[in-house]
Amino acid sequence: MENGGESNGVTLFTEEELREISGVKRGDDYVEVMCGCTSHRYGDAVARLRVFSSGELAISCECTPGCQEDKLTPAAFEKHSGRETARKWKNNIWIILNGEKVPVVKTPLLKYYNKSSKHANGSHRSQNGKVHRDEFLRCTECKKERRFRLRSKEECRIYHDALANMHWKCSDIPYDKVSCDDEEERASRRVYRGCSRSPSCKGCTSCVCFGCQVCRFSDCTCQTCSDFTSNAKA
């Protein structure tokens, strides 16, 4: 096992927890390991998984020498790898443990993710008690609007990254097989966005969040996340 030295920050995992895991490297606030996802059609896509103490997971793909996919969510990496059964990334993404491919869910690596998800899920409320309502984004190719449900930190990250993508299109959604040929959600349905106060709310103090640890990300360099992280540390 490649240790990469002791972390300058908090010890995220014990030596015993990481002993049999391949490709371990330690950073100041993260642990990085080798991971992968197997497609029956394309074979293994190998990558590096970073586990942060906040529960965030970021994957840098190494499926080909020229692959530029970096800081992918597990769901996005699962789709990028060509895995046929999507939306089961905890079982489909594997770690090399004692020389064998083991689903990441069967390793200790998700303990911080599970803690943050447990805190963020349920009624998908932010730390200030607000519900993250569903958001919509328009495809740059077909001009249809697609719904993003923000019930977890991972789903918030998917929407956050999609919003920043100037060329976002329907097929970029990692957890649903959506194409530009699919019908747009009916306008009568789009008014329901998950507000706990009123189902057809157009935006109120109960469902509009202006920033919390669920929808802002310490590893993102955008101005919004950078400002939130700086203010949180102050």
MORAZI-V817052 format. One line per field, one symbol per residue. ss: DSSP state (h for helix, s for strand, l for the rest). A space follows every 10 residues. Layout:
# MORAZI-V817052
ss = ???
This chain:
# MORAZI-V817052
ss = llllllllll llllhhhhll slllssllls sssssssssl llssssssss ssllllssss slllllllll lslhhhhhhh llllllllhh hhssssslls ssshhhlhhh hhhhhhhhhh llllslllll slllssssll llllssssll llhhhhhhhh hhhhlllllh hhllllllll llllllhhhh llllllllll llllllllll llllllllll llhhhhhhhh hhhl
